[in-house]
């Protein structure tokens, strides 16, 4: 049997966690600007975890765990998720096919990019278990699934065998093996401006008065005090990796701005379009903090706690003012 759904596809690198949802939303009649849903979901923010028995024991993230990003967007936009996880592949794949047959594309992930042949630099060379694709079809005769991937235009074919291996991923705190999502989306999706107002307000509230001490501005101030306790290079490298797009420890730090470039671009784009001066001013402030985060990354490579402590407090001060500007 063969079945395939035809729908729009946006190419936007490093946004795999949200790309499938964006394609579905456009298919349903609402296209939002590049990176808008990433930012409204929590990319370009801050969290800090310290676990003595973890590896590494100190972890800083400037992005958002896709699991919680999609949950936040569920509340902001108003859709519902159906999440299938931790089942045998045979059962999960049967559900994927039934969803496709009923005209409902499926987001699959986390996936291990080691098994995705169209990523030539990674294929059977490096395990990268943090990827997501939109499954839009299958062919039993060819034994292939058809997917849309944020990095490539058109449709990619992946063999059943390699799709099974790719989906057999367990990432603690982020994804269980054989995880897929289906989205139930209302017809009356919010207009761009209304979504921006609701989303920016939500993000500002979460960063200024977070529900937990490991999030937001308070977490930055906590890191400024505790960075002097760090004593392993792995923790410093982790900070750099998750301030960089895509996540890695780079030789140059042009893309190590903690995704503040995305946040700034979205704010200035929508701020200018709808004449919201506070958003435009906040955009400039996030550009400024993004430059400081690059300096933090350089200091982290050198394990320079003094510089990191000073700079993270500067970032906290700037971003606290920026979030107050975008809060409505």
C-alpha positions as CSV (number, residue, x, y, z in Angstrom):
1,X,0.0,0.0,0.0
2,X,1.1,3.6,-0.6
3,X,-0.1,6.9,0.7
4,X,1.2,10.4,0.6
5,X,0.0,13.9,1.8
6,X,0.9,16.9,-0.2
7,X,1.5,20.1,1.9
8,X,3.7,23.1,1.9
9,X,7.3,22.9,3.2
10,X,9.5,25.6,4.7
11,X,13.3,25.3,4.5
12,X,14.7,26.9,7.6
13,X,17.9,25.3,9.0
14,X,18.3,24.5,12.7
15,X,14.5,24.6,13.3
16,X,13.7,20.9,13.0
17,X,11.8,20.8,16.3
18,X,9.2,23.2,14.9
19,X,9.5,22.8,11.2
20,X,6.8,20.1,10.8
21,X,4.3,22.1,12.9
22,X,5.0,25.2,10.7
23,X,4.3,23.2,7.6
24,X,1.1,21.9,9.0
25,X,0.0,25.4,10.1
26,X,0.6,26.8,6.7
27,X,-1.3,23.9,5.2
28,X,-4.2,24.9,7.5
29,X,-4.0,28.4,6.3
30,X,-1.7,30.3,8.6
31,X,1.9,31.1,7.8
32,X,4.0,32.8,10.5
33,X,7.4,34.5,10.0
34,X,10.6,32.5,10.2
35,X,11.8,31.8,13.8
36,X,8.6,33.3,15.2
37,X,7.3,30.1,16.7
38,X,10.8,29.1,17.8
39,X,11.1,32.3,19.8
40,X,7.5,32.1,21.2
41,X,8.3,28.5,22.2
42,X,11.3,29.6,24.2
43,X,14.4,29.6,22.0
44,X,16.7,32.4,23.0
45,X,16.1,32.2,26.7
46,X,18.0,30.7,29.6
47,X,18.1,27.8,32.0
48,X,20.8,26.5,34.4
49,X,20.9,23.0,36.0
50,X,23.4,21.7,38.5
51,X,23.4,17.9,39.2
52,X,26.5,16.4,40.9
53,X,25.9,13.0,39.4
54,X,25.1,14.2,35.9
55,X,27.5,14.4,33.0
56,X,28.4,17.2,32.8
57,X,27.3,18.3,36.3
58,X,26.6,21.9,35.3
59,X,24.4,22.5,32.3
60,X,23.4,25.9,30.7
61,X,20.9,26.1,27.9
62,X,20.1,29.2,25.8
63,X,17.4,27.3,23.9
64,X,14.3,25.3,24.9
65,X,13.8,21.5,25.2
66,X,11.5,20.7,22.2
67,X,9.3,18.7,24.6
68,X,8.5,21.9,26.6
69,X,8.7,24.2,23.6
70,X,5.8,22.4,21.9
71,X,3.9,22.3,25.2
72,X,4.2,26.1,25.5
73,X,3.1,26.6,21.9
74,X,0.2,24.3,22.6
75,X,-1.0,26.8,25.2
76,X,-0.1,29.9,23.2
77,X,-1.6,28.9,19.8
78,X,-4.4,26.6,21.0
79,X,-3.7,23.3,19.3
80,X,-3.6,19.9,20.9
81,X,-0.9,17.3,20.7
82,X,-1.3,13.5,20.6
83,X,2.0,12.0,21.7
84,X,2.9,8.3,21.1
85,X,6.1,7.2,22.8
86,X,8.1,4.3,24.2
87,X,6.2,1.6,22.2
88,X,7.5,-1.1,20.0
89,X,8.4,0.3,16.6
90,X,6.0,-2.1,14.9
91,X,3.1,-0.7,16.8
92,X,4.2,2.9,16.4
93,X,4.8,2.5,12.7
94,X,1.3,1.0,12.3
95,X,-0.1,4.1,13.9
96,X,2.0,6.4,11.7
97,X,0.5,4.7,8.6
98,X,-3.0,5.0,9.9
99,X,-2.6,8.7,10.6
100,X,-1.2,9.2,7.1
101,X,-4.1,7.2,5.6
102,X,-6.5,9.6,7.4
103,X,-4.8,12.7,6.0
104,X,-2.8,13.6,9.1
105,X,1.0,14.1,8.8
106,X,3.1,13.0,11.7
107,X,6.2,14.6,13.4
108,X,8.8,12.0,14.3
109,X,11.6,12.5,16.7
110,X,13.9,12.7,18.3
111,X,15.7,10.8,15.5
112,X,19.4,9.8,15.2
113,X,20.8,11.6,12.1
114,X,23.4,8.8,11.8
115,X,20.7,6.9,9.8
116,X,19.5,9.8,7.6
117,X,21.3,9.3,4.3
118,X,20.7,12.8,2.9
119,X,22.9,14.3,5.7
120,X,26.1,13.1,3.9
121,X,28.5,14.5,6.5
122,X,26.8,12.6,9.3
123,X,25.4,9.5,7.7
124,X,26.9,6.4,9.3
125,X,29.7,8.7,10.7
126,X,28.3,10.5,13.7
127,X,25.4,9.8,16.0
128,X,23.3,13.0,16.5
129,X,20.1,11.9,18.3
130,X,18.3,15.3,18.4
131,X,16.5,15.6,15.0
132,X,12.9,15.9,13.9
133,X,11.1,15.4,10.6
134,X,7.6,15.5,9.3
135,X,6.4,12.2,7.9
136,X,4.0,12.8,5.1
137,X,3.8,9.3,3.4
138,X,4.9,5.7,3.0
139,X,5.2,3.1,0.3
140,X,5.1,-0.6,1.3
141,X,6.3,-1.9,-2.0
142,X,9.4,0.4,-2.0
143,X,9.6,0.0,1.8
144,X,10.2,3.8,2.3
145,X,8.7,6.6,4.3
146,X,8.6,10.1,2.9
147,X,9.6,13.0,5.0
148,X,10.0,16.8,4.9
149,X,13.2,18.1,6.6
150,X,13.9,21.7,7.7
151,X,17.3,21.7,5.9
152,X,16.1,20.4,2.5
153,X,13.5,21.4,-0.1
154,X,11.2,18.7,-1.5
155,X,10.6,15.3,-0.1
156,X,13.2,12.8,1.2
157,X,12.8,9.0,1.1
158,X,14.1,7.0,4.0
159,X,14.0,3.2,4.1
160,X,11.8,1.4,6.6
161,X,14.9,-0.2,8.1
162,X,16.8,3.1,8.6
163,X,13.7,4.9,9.8
164,X,13.3,2.3,12.5
165,X,16.9,2.6,13.6
166,X,16.7,6.4,13.6
167,X,13.6,6.5,15.7
168,X,15.0,4.1,18.3
169,X,16.3,7.0,20.3
170,X,16.2,7.7,24.0
171,X,17.3,11.2,25.1
172,X,16.7,11.6,28.9
173,X,14.4,14.5,29.6
174,X,13.7,15.2,26.0
175,X,12.5,12.2,24.1
176,X,11.7,8.5,24.5
177,X,12.3,5.9,21.8
178,X,9.8,5.7,18.9
179,X,8.2,9.1,19.7
180,X,5.8,10.7,17.3
181,X,3.4,13.6,17.5
182,X,0.1,14.4,15.7
183,X,-1.4,17.9,16.0
184,X,-5.1,18.6,16.3
185,X,-5.5,22.1,15.0
186,X,-8.5,24.4,15.1
187,X,-9.6,26.2,12.0
188,X,-9.5,29.7,13.6
189,X,-5.8,30.0,14.1
190,X,-4.6,33.3,15.7
191,X,-3.6,36.2,13.5
192,X,0.1,37.1,13.5
193,X,-0.1,40.2,15.7
194,X,-2.5,38.6,18.2
195,X,-0.2,35.6,18.5
196,X,2.8,37.8,18.9
197,X,1.2,39.8,21.8
198,X,0.1,36.7,23.6
199,X,3.4,34.9,23.0
200,X,5.8,37.7,24.0
201,X,3.8,38.4,27.1
202,X,4.0,34.7,28.0
203,X,7.7,34.5,27.4
204,X,8.4,37.7,29.4
205,X,6.4,36.5,32.4
206,X,8.3,33.2,32.4
207,X,11.7,34.8,32.2
208,X,11.0,37.6,34.8
209,X,9.1,35.5,37.3
210,X,9.8,31.9,36.4
211,X,8.0,29.0,37.9
212,X,11.3,27.4,38.9
213,X,14.7,28.7,40.0
214,X,16.6,27.1,37.1
215,X,14.8,29.4,34.6
216,X,15.1,33.0,33.4
217,X,16.7,36.0,34.9
218,X,17.0,34.6,38.4
219,X,18.9,31.6,37.0
220,X,21.4,33.9,35.3
221,X,22.1,35.6,38.6
222,X,22.4,32.2,40.3
223,X,24.9,31.1,37.7
224,X,27.0,34.3,38.3
225,X,27.5,33.2,41.9
226,X,27.9,29.5,41.3
227,X,30.2,29.6,38.2
228,X,33.2,29.7,40.6
229,X,32.3,26.2,41.7
230,X,32.7,24.8,38.2
231,X,35.8,22.8,37.8
232,X,35.4,20.6,34.6
233,X,35.9,21.6,31.0
234,X,32.8,19.6,30.0
235,X,30.5,21.9,31.8
236,X,32.0,25.0,30.2
237,X,31.9,23.3,26.8
238,X,28.2,22.5,27.3
239,X,27.5,26.2,27.9
240,X,29.2,27.0,24.6
241,X,27.5,24.2,22.7
242,X,24.0,25.2,23.7
243,X,24.6,28.9,23.0
244,X,25.6,28.0,19.4
245,X,23.5,27.2,16.3
246,X,23.6,24.4,15.5
247,X,24.7,23.0,18.9
248,X,28.5,22.3,18.9
249,X,31.7,23.7,20.2
250,X,32.9,26.0,17.4
251,X,36.3,27.4,16.4
252,X,34.7,30.8,15.7
253,X,31.8,32.3,17.7
254,X,29.8,34.1,15.1
255,X,26.7,31.9,15.7
256,X,27.2,31.7,19.5
257,X,24.8,34.4,20.5
258,X,22.3,32.2,22.4
259,X,19.8,32.6,19.6
260,X,19.4,36.2,20.5
261,X,19.8,37.0,16.8
262,X,16.5,35.0,16.1
263,X,14.7,36.8,19.0
264,X,15.9,40.2,17.8
265,X,14.9,39.6,14.2
266,X,11.4,38.5,15.1
267,X,10.9,41.4,17.4
268,X,12.1,44.0,15.0
269,X,10.2,42.4,12.1
270,X,6.8,42.4,13.9
271,X,7.5,45.6,15.8
272,X,8.1,47.5,12.6
273,X,5.2,45.9,10.8
274,X,2.7,46.8,13.6
275,X,4.4,49.9,14.9
276,X,5.2,48.7,18.4
277,X,8.1,50.8,19.6
278,X,8.8,48.7,22.7
279,X,9.4,45.6,20.6
280,X,11.8,47.4,18.3
281,X,13.7,48.8,21.3
282,X,13.8,45.4,22.9
283,X,15.2,43.9,19.7
284,X,18.2,46.1,19.9
285,X,18.7,45.1,23.5
286,X,18.7,41.4,22.6
287,X,21.2,42.1,19.9
288,X,23.4,43.6,22.5
289,X,23.0,40.7,24.9
290,X,23.8,38.3,22.1
291,X,27.1,39.9,21.6
292,X,27.9,39.5,25.3
293,X,26.9,35.8,25.1
294,X,29.6,35.4,22.3
295,X,32.1,36.8,24.8
296,X,30.8,34.5,27.5
297,X,31.5,31.6,25.1
298,X,35.0,32.7,24.5
299,X,35.6,33.0,28.3
300,X,34.0,29.5,28.8
301,X,36.5,27.9,26.5
302,X,39.2,29.3,28.7
303,X,37.3,28.3,31.9
304,X,37.4,32.0,32.9
305,X,34.8,32.1,35.7
306,X,35.5,35.8,36.6
307,X,34.7,37.0,33.1
308,X,31.6,34.8,32.8
309,X,30.2,35.9,36.1
310,X,30.5,39.6,35.2
311,X,29.1,39.2,31.7
312,X,26.2,37.0,32.7
313,X,25.1,39.7,35.1
314,X,25.3,42.3,32.3
315,X,23.2,40.0,30.2
316,X,20.7,39.6,33.0
317,X,20.4,43.4,33.5
318,X,19.9,44.1,29.7
319,X,17.4,41.3,29.2
320,X,15.4,42.1,32.3
321,X,14.8,45.6,30.9
322,X,14.0,44.1,27.4
323,X,11.4,41.6,28.8
324,X,9.7,44.4,30.7
325,X,9.4,46.3,27.4
326,X,7.8,43.4,25.5
327,X,5.5,42.5,28.4
328,X,1.9,43.8,27.9
